[in-house]
């Protein structure tokens, strides 16, 4: 059985020194990528004429802009005009391939682009590796293979990006036609959001996806890999497991495979002797190196870190590796934070005493998952939701859910998934059985494909009950009370099973009887300093009330809490961390359970 490792805390400086990946991805490939970040030709297509006029074939661009950089950041810099409902932007640059790449299969990857993307190489429209002529999405990466017959000594890459205030596409906290900017709703982020790069990939290869499922009792670990094959034949899959800290090899296994053309999942299982558990006080990591060896001896290799851990919801508590763990959480809105700012924010959240960060219905630079793995920080991930409840919005949400799940299934830090928040995008959940059926479909998909995480259906209220059982591993509640007596009374009502304690009914669907069926988590509280929430605005008084409220939480059978929020973002002026510098605005460890009980 996997053992608990002696407690150790890696220093933030040590982790940052070790983490040198310049790309927003978590799976490493061999070879040296060619980063295309920097200045690009830029044009706002205000009349949406570019497709009809074939700008991809040649256009006299009027400006330059930096990639990555949202269209909104161009507006702030005075490089573009404001947009009200829809926006179309064109980007273009040239590149020359390194001489040593001649004859190789070259792939271009976009870290994230929002929202509708078309890409041309030397005037010819490309299709993504998934076969999409138009990619829809904003929060995950996507790639194109560059056909050899299109490549020239100097190449022209053209990108058209379109976005709108459409309430049926995943938006998270970004404004839409339904929820206008202001208050809790933020500025949109469109256009070139993360890095873009070229790299050589093998014709027959392992794709940059990895899922990990570990079993503590047997030390068995299953790895789910994805192959992309052009040339059918006999292959071998080789797996090496080693310590991430000292590169000591622990396991080497090899399996023969007969692969047909196309894309296919391959799952293999190995036993790691004397494995140690990953947990916040001792984030032990292992590294897996996977190689696909072709009939011609060519090797495709990917590698990633992973950890042995189990997360469970039992009775009143959340258990990590069979030990109860109270979740000291904080809500995090990354907004347009740079990677350097994200690192500062994560370190500051550790200083506050948090062991959990709830990334609030937003996309995030995937390197944050790696950094959280290294630091031992638990993550609560949420799918950015649409703002309206329609068949099309559910289709878009489903596509986003599957893309995000594919990216983060190897990270021990990711322990909770939310599908929706406060009914946004499922406003008819109480009266529409079709909406509740969709929630159940998402729940079942995540439990099957991400068995290493807890799943929350609709965070905050209106959790779905079917046949008296919640379709959620946690019963989460959002409770904002500025008066300490009212706060304690609300917590008592919650613990007694009162489902009317939140702004909307806590549970909908079939009759539900709460008697410790799942753990309670107060997944939003505080908000002190935000206009309309009440409570103290001065930082000193805010700190005292936070301590008082935390003590009330810990005196009750509650499994965890999430304070709102980490930093100020636009109109939400309730942060505990300076967004720019990462400096704390309140004392260290103010959100740490042990600190409140001492």
C-alpha positions in Angstrom: 0.0 0.0 0.0 1.2 3.5 -0.8 2.8 5.1 2.3 2.6 8.6 3.7 5.8 10.4 3.1 7.6 12.5 5.8 6.4 16.0 5.8 8.3 18.5 3.6 7.4 21.8 2.0 9.2 22.7 -1.2 10.2 26.4 -1.2 8.5 28.5 -3.8 11.9 29.7 -5.1 13.1 26.2 -5.6 10.0 25.2 -7.6 10.1 28.2 -9.8 13.8 27.6 -10.5 13.1 24.1 -11.6 10.1 25.0 -13.7 11.5 26.4 -16.9 8.8 25.4 -19.4 8.2 28.5 -21.6 5.0 27.0 -23.1 1.5 27.0 -21.6 1.2 23.2 -21.4 2.0 20.5 -18.9 3.0 17.5 -21.1 6.6 17.7 -22.3 7.7 16.6 -25.7 11.2 16.1 -27.1 12.7 18.7 -29.4 13.0 22.4 -29.3 9.8 24.4 -30.1 9.9 27.6 -32.1 7.9 30.3 -30.3 5.9 32.6 -32.5 5.0 35.1 -29.8 5.9 38.7 -30.5 4.7 41.3 -33.0 2.1 40.3 -35.5 0.3 42.3 -38.2 -3.2 43.2 -36.9 -6.5 44.5 -38.2 -9.9 44.8 -36.7 -12.5 43.7 -39.3 -15.2 46.1 -38.2 -17.5 45.4 -41.2 -16.7 41.7 -41.2 -15.5 41.9 -44.8 -12.3 39.8 -44.5 -13.6 36.5 -45.5 -15.5 37.8 -48.5 -12.5 39.9 -49.6 -10.1 36.9 -48.9 -7.7 38.7 -46.6 -6.0 35.3 -46.1 -4.7 35.7 -49.6 -3.0 39.0 -48.9 -4.0 42.2 -47.0 -2.4 45.5 -46.2 -2.6 45.5 -42.4 -2.8 48.9 -40.8 -1.2 48.0 -37.4 0.9 45.7 -35.3 0.1 44.0 -32.1 1.7 41.7 -29.6 0.8 38.0 -29.4 -0.3 37.0 -26.8 -2.5 39.9 -25.9 -6.3 40.2 -25.9 -8.2 42.5 -28.2 -9.4 44.3 -25.1 -5.8 45.0 -24.1 -5.4 46.6 -27.6 -8.4 48.8 -26.9 -6.8 50.0 -23.6 -3.6 50.8 -25.5 -5.5 52.8 -28.0 -4.7 50.4 -30.8 -8.3 49.4 -31.6 -11.8 50.7 -31.3 -14.3 49.5 -28.6 -16.7 46.8 -29.6 -20.3 46.4 -28.4 -21.7 43.0 -29.5 -19.4 41.3 -32.0 -15.7 41.6 -32.9 -13.5 40.1 -35.7 -9.8 40.5 -35.7 -7.1 39.3 -38.2 -3.5 38.5 -37.3 -0.7 37.6 -39.6 3.1 37.0 -39.5 5.7 35.2 -41.5 8.1 32.5 -40.3 11.1 30.5 -41.6 11.5 26.9 -40.5 14.9 25.8 -39.2 17.0 24.0 -41.8 17.1 20.9 -39.6 13.3 20.7 -39.8 13.3 20.0 -43.6 11.1 17.0 -44.4 9.7 16.8 -40.9 6.1 16.9 -39.8 5.6 20.4 -38.3 2.7 21.3 -36.0 1.5 24.7 -34.9 -0.2 24.9 -31.5 -2.3 27.8 -30.1 -2.3 27.9 -26.3 -5.7 29.5 -26.2 -7.7 31.8 -28.5 -11.1 33.3 -28.0 -13.5 32.3 -29.4 -14.0 31.3 -33.1 -10.7 30.6 -34.9 -9.7 30.0 -38.5 -6.0 29.5 -39.5 -4.5 29.7 -43.0 -1.0 28.7 -44.1 0.2 30.6 -47.2 -3.5 31.3 -48.0 -4.8 27.7 -47.6 -7.3 27.0 -44.8 -6.1 24.4 -42.3 -8.0 21.9 -40.2 -7.2 21.1 -36.6 -5.8 17.7 -35.7 -9.4 17.0 -34.6 -10.6 17.8 -38.2 -12.2 21.3 -37.4 -12.0 24.0 -40.2 -13.2 26.4 -37.5 -12.2 25.9 -33.9 -14.6 26.9 -31.2 -13.4 27.5 -27.7 -11.3 29.9 -25.5 -9.8 28.0 -22.7 -7.7 25.1 -24.0 -5.0 24.6 -26.7 -5.5 23.2 -30.2 -3.1 22.2 -33.0 -2.7 22.0 -36.8 -0.4 19.8 -38.7 1.3 21.9 -41.5 1.1 20.0 -44.9 4.5 19.5 -46.5 3.1 20.6 -49.9 2.2 24.0 -48.5 5.5 24.8 -46.8 7.8 27.3 -48.5 11.2 28.9 -47.6 9.2 31.7 -46.0 5.7 31.0 -44.8 2.7 33.2 -44.0 0.4 32.3 -41.1 -2.9 34.1 -41.0 -5.4 33.9 -38.1 -9.0 35.1 -38.0 -10.6 35.4 -34.6 -14.2 36.2 -33.9 -16.0 36.7 -30.6 -19.3 38.1 -29.4 -21.4 38.6 -26.3 -23.3 35.5 -27.2 -24.8 34.1 -23.9 -24.9 30.6 -25.3 -21.1 30.1 -25.4 -19.0 29.4 -22.3 -18.1 32.7 -20.8 -17.6 32.3 -17.0 -17.5 35.8 -15.4 -17.2 37.6 -18.7 -20.0 40.0 -19.7 -22.6 38.8 -22.2 -25.9 39.9 -23.8 -27.6 38.6 -20.7 -25.2 39.8 -18.0 -23.8 43.3 -18.7 -20.4 44.4 -17.5 -20.3 45.8 -14.0 -20.6 44.5 -10.4 -19.6 40.8 -10.5 -19.4 40.7 -14.4 -16.1 41.3 -16.0 -14.6 42.7 -19.2 -14.5 40.2 -22.1 -11.2 38.7 -23.1 -11.0 37.9 -26.8 -8.3 37.2 -29.4 -4.8 36.0 -28.8 -4.9 34.8 -25.2 -1.8 32.5 -24.9 1.4 31.6 -26.7 1.6 30.1 -30.1 4.5 27.8 -31.2 5.8 25.5 -33.9 7.4 22.1 -33.2 8.4 18.9 -35.0 6.1 16.0 -34.2 6.4 12.4 -35.3 4.2 11.1 -38.1 3.2 8.2 -35.8 3.1 9.5 -32.2 1.8 9.9 -28.7 -0.4 12.9 -28.4 0.1 15.4 -25.5 -2.6 13.9 -23.4 -2.3 11.8 -20.3 -4.7 10.5 -17.7 -3.5 8.9 -14.4 -5.6 6.7 -12.0 -3.7 5.4 -8.9 -4.8 2.8 -6.4 -3.2 3.3 -3.0 -3.9 -0.3 -1.7 -2.0 -2.0 -4.5 0.4 0.7 -5.6 -1.0 0.2 -9.1 -1.2 3.1 -11.5 -3.1 3.2 -14.8 -1.9 5.5 -17.5 -4.2 6.4 -20.4 -2.4 7.6 -23.5 -3.5 8.6 -27.0 -1.8 7.5 -30.2 -2.1 9.2 -33.6 -1.1 6.8 -36.4 -0.7 7.3 -40.1 1.2 4.0 -40.8 -0.6 0.8 -39.5 1.7 -1.8 -38.1 3.4 -3.3 -35.1 4.5 -0.9 -32.4 5.9 -1.0 -28.9 4.8 1.1 -26.0 7.5 1.7 -23.4 6.9 3.2 -20.0 9.5 4.5 -17.5 8.5 5.6 -14.0 11.0 7.5 -12.0 11.2 9.9 -9.0 10.6 13.4 -10.1 13.2 14.7 -7.6 16.2 12.6 -8.3 15.5 10.7 -11.5 15.9 7.3 -9.9 14.2 4.7 -12.2 11.5 2.7 -10.4 9.6 0.9 -13.2 10.4 0.0 -16.8 7.7 -1.9 -18.8 7.1 -2.5 -22.5 4.1 -3.8 -24.4 3.6 -4.8 -28.1 0.8 -3.0 -29.9 -0.8 -3.6 -33.3 -2.1 -0.2 -34.3 -4.4 0.9 -37.2 -4.5 4.3 -38.7 -6.2 7.0 -36.7 -6.4 8.1 -33.1 -6.9 5.6 -30.3 -6.7 5.4 -26.5 -4.2 3.0 -24.9 -4.4 2.1 -21.2 -1.6 0.4 -19.3 -1.1 -0.4 -15.7 2.1 -0.7 -13.6 2.9 -1.3 -10.0 5.2 1.3 -8.3 7.0 -0.4 -5.4 7.2 1.5 -2.1 5.1 4.3 -3.5 4.5 7.4 -1.4 1.4 9.5 -1.3 1.0 13.0 -2.7 -0.6 15.5 -0.2 -0.2 19.1 0.8 2.3 18.6 3.6 4.4 16.2 1.4 3.8 16.6 -2.3 5.7 13.6 -3.6 5.8 13.5 -7.4 6.8 10.9 -9.8 7.6 11.3 -13.5 6.4 9.0 -16.3 8.2 8.9 -19.6 6.2 7.2 -22.4 7.6 6.1 -25.7 5.9 4.8 -28.8 8.4 2.9 -30.8 7.6 2.3 -34.5 8.4 -0.6 -36.8 11.2 1.6 -38.2 12.6 2.3 -34.8 11.4 5.9 -34.7 10.5 7.0 -31.2 7.7 9.4 -30.1 8.1 10.5 -26.5 6.1 12.5 -23.9 6.6 12.9 -20.2 4.8 14.4 -17.3 4.7 14.5 -13.5 2.0 12.8 -11.5 1.3 11.8 -7.9 -0.3 8.9 -5.9 -3.4 10.2 -4.1 -7.1 9.5 -3.4 -9.8 12.0 -2.7 -13.1 10.9 -1.1 -16.2 12.4 0.4 -17.4 10.4 3.4 -20.0 11.5 6.0 -19.2 15.0 7.2 -15.6 15.0 5.9 -13.4 15.1 2.8 -10.7 12.4 3.0 -7.3 12.7 1.3 -5.4 9.4 1.3 -7.7 8.0 3.9 -7.1 10.9 6.3 -9.7 13.6 7.0 -8.7 17.0 5.6 -10.4 20.4 6.2 -10.4 22.5 3.1 -9.1 26.0 3.8 -10.0 27.5 0.4 -10.0 30.8 -1.4 -11.7 31.9 -4.6 -9.4 32.9 -7.4 -10.3 35.0 -10.5 -7.2 35.0 -12.7 -8.8 37.6 -15.1 -6.0 38.6 -17.4 -3.1 37.8 -15.0 0.2 37.0 -16.7 2.0 33.8 -15.9 4.4 35.7 -13.7 1.4 37.2 -11.8 -0.2 33.8 -11.4 2.9 32.6 -9.7 2.9 35.5 -7.3 -0.8 34.9 -6.5 -0.3 31.2 -5.8 2.5 31.9 -3.4 0.5 34.6 -1.7 -2.5 32.2 -1.3 -0.1 29.7 0.4 1.0 32.5 2.8 -2.7 33.1 3.7 -2.8 29.5 4.9 -4.9 28.1 2.1 -4.6 24.4 1.1 -7.2 24.8 -1.7 -7.7 27.3 -4.5 -11.0 27.5 -6.3 -10.3 28.7 -9.9 -13.6 30.4 -10.5 -15.3 29.5 -13.8 -12.3 30.7 -15.8 -9.6 29.4 -18.0 -6.1 29.3 -16.5 -2.5 28.9 -17.8 -2.1 25.1 -17.5 1.3 25.6 -16.0 -0.6 26.5 -12.8 -1.6 22.8 -12.5 2.1 21.8 -12.5 3.0 24.5 -10.0 0.2 23.4 -7.7 1.4 19.8 -8.0 4.9 20.9 -6.9 3.7 23.1 -4.0 1.1 20.7 -2.7 -1.8 23.1 -3.3 -5.2 21.5 -3.9 -7.2 22.9 -6.9 -10.9 23.2 -7.5 -11.5 23.6 -11.2 -14.7 24.9 -12.8 -15.9 24.8 -16.4 -16.6 28.4 -17.6 -20.4 28.3 -18.1 -22.6 29.8 -20.7 -25.1 32.4 -19.4 -28.3 31.0 -20.9 -30.0 27.6 -20.8 -30.7 26.3 -24.2 -29.9 23.2 -26.2 -27.0 25.1 -28.0 -25.6 26.3 -24.7 -25.5 22.8 -23.4 -23.8 21.6 -26.5 -21.1 24.3 -26.1 -20.7 23.5 -22.4 -20.3 19.8 -23.2 -17.6 20.4 -25.7 -15.7 22.7 -23.3 -16.1 20.1 -20.5 -14.5 17.4 -22.6 -11.7 19.6 -23.7 -10.8 20.6 -20.2 -11.1 17.1 -18.8 -8.6 15.9 -21.4 -6.0 18.4 -20.3 -5.9 18.0 -16.5 -6.4 14.3 -15.8 -2.8 13.7 -14.7 -2.6 16.3 -11.9 -2.8 15.2 -8.3 -3.6 18.8 -7.3 -6.9 18.9 -9.1 -9.3 17.3 -6.6 -12.7 19.0 -7.3 -14.6 19.8 -10.5 -17.7 22.1 -10.7 -19.9 21.9 -13.8 -21.9 25.1 -13.1 -22.1 27.9 -10.6 -25.3 29.5 -9.1 -27.5 28.4 -12.0 -25.6 30.5 -14.5 -26.4 28.8 -17.8 -29.0 26.5 -16.2 -31.5 29.0 -14.8 -34.4 26.6 -15.5 -32.8 23.8 -13.4 -35.7 23.6 -11.0 -38.5 23.3 -13.5 -36.8 21.7 -16.6 -36.2 17.9 -16.4 -34.1 18.1 -19.5 -31.6 20.5 -17.9 -31.4 18.2 -14.8 -30.8 15.3 -17.1 -27.9 17.1 -18.7 -26.4 17.8 -15.3 -26.6 14.1 -14.6 -24.9 13.3 -17.9 -22.0 15.6 -17.1 -21.8 14.1 -13.6 -21.6 10.6 -14.9 -19.1 11.5 -17.6 -16.7 13.1 -15.1 -17.1 10.3 -12.6 -16.2 7.8 -15.3 -13.4 9.7 -17.0 -12.0 11.5 -14.0 -12.4 9.0 -11.1 -9.7 10.8 -9.1 -11.8 13.9 -8.4 -14.9 15.0 -6.5 -17.7 16.4 -8.7 -20.0 19.3 -7.9 -23.0 19.7 -10.1 -24.1 23.3 -9.5 -22.0 25.1 -6.9 -23.8 27.3 -4.3 -27.4 26.1 -4.5 -30.0 24.1 -6.5 -28.0 20.9 -6.4 -29.8 18.1 -8.2 -31.4 15.2 -6.4 -32.4 12.0 -8.1 -34.3 9.3 -6.2 -33.2 11.0 -3.0 -29.5 11.0 -3.9 -27.5 14.1 -4.8 -25.8 14.2 -8.2 -22.9 16.0 -6.4 -20.1 14.7 -4.1 -20.4 17.8 -1.9 -23.3 19.8 -0.7 -22.0 23.3 -1.3 -23.5 26.6 -0.1 -22.8 30.2 -0.8 -23.6 32.3 2.3 -22.8 36.0 2.5 -23.6 37.5 5.9 -22.1 40.7 7.2 -23.5 40.3 10.7 -21.6 37.8 12.9 -24.8 36.6 14.7 -26.6 36.1 11.4 -23.6 34.2 10.1 -23.6 31.7 13.0 -27.4 31.3 12.7 -27.1 30.6 8.9 -24.4 28.0 9.6 -26.6 26.3 12.2 -29.5 26.2 9.8 -27.2 24.7 7.1 -25.8 22.0 9.4 -29.4 21.1 10.6 -30.4 20.4 7.0 -32.3 23.6 6.2 -32.3 23.8 2.4 -33.6 27.4 2.4 -30.5 28.9 3.9 -29.1 30.1 0.6 -30.4 32.7 -1.9 -32.1 29.9 -3.8 -33.2 26.5 -2.7 -30.2 24.4 -1.8 -31.6 21.3 -3.6 -34.0 20.7 -6.5 -35.5 17.7 -8.2 -36.6 14.6 -6.2 -37.2 14.9 -2.4 -33.8 15.1 -0.6 -33.2 14.2 3.0 -29.9 15.5 4.4 -28.5 13.4 7.2 -24.8 13.5 6.5 -25.2 12.0 3.0 -22.4 14.1 1.7 -20.0 16.6 3.3 -21.0 20.3 3.6 -18.7 22.9 2.2 -19.4 26.7 2.4 -17.9 27.3 -1.0 -18.4 31.1 -0.9 -18.4 33.5 2.0 -16.9 36.8 3.1 -16.7 39.2 0.2 -15.9 41.9 2.8 -15.2 45.1 1.0 -17.4 44.5 -2.0 -20.1 47.1 -2.4 -23.4 45.6 -1.4 -22.1 42.6 0.5 -21.7 44.5 3.8 -19.1 43.8 6.5 -16.0 45.7 7.3 -14.2 47.6 4.5 -11.0 48.6 6.5 -8.4 45.9 6.1 -7.7 45.6 9.9 -11.3 45.1 10.8 -11.7 42.8 7.8 -9.0 40.6 9.2 -10.6 40.3 12.6 -14.0 39.4 11.1 -12.4 36.8 8.9 -10.8 35.1 12.0 -14.2 35.2 13.8 -16.0 33.7 10.8 -13.4 31.0 10.4 -13.7 29.9 14.0 -17.5 29.6 13.6 -17.0 27.4 10.5 -14.6 25.1 12.3 -16.8 24.7 15.4 -19.4 22.9 13.2 -19.6 19.7 11.1 -18.4 21.4 7.9 -15.8 19.9 5.6 -14.3 23.1 4.2 -14.8 26.7 3.1 -13.8 29.0 0.3 -13.3 32.7 1.1 -14.3 35.3 -1.6 -11.7 36.3 -2.9 -8.0 36.4 -3.5 -7.5 39.7 -5.4 -9.5 42.7 -6.5 -10.9 42.3 -10.0 -12.6 45.3 -11.7 -15.6 46.2 -9.5 -15.1 43.4 -7.0 -12.9 45.2 -4.4 -12.7 42.4 -1.8 -9.3 40.9 -2.4 -6.7 39.9 0.2 -3.7 40.0 -2.2 -2.4 42.9 -4.3 -3.1 41.8 -7.9 0.1 43.4 -9.3 2.7 42.7 -6.7 1.3 39.6 -4.9 1.7 41.3 -1.5 -0.7 40.3 1.3 -3.1 43.0 2.5 -3.9 41.0 5.7 -1.8 39.0 8.1 -0.2 35.7 7.1 -2.1 32.5 7.8 -5.4 34.3 8.3 -7.3 31.5 6.4 -5.4 28.6 8.0 -7.5 26.3 10.2 -4.8 25.7 12.8 -4.2 29.4 13.2 -7.9 29.9 14.0 -8.0 27.1 16.6 -4.8 28.1 18.4 
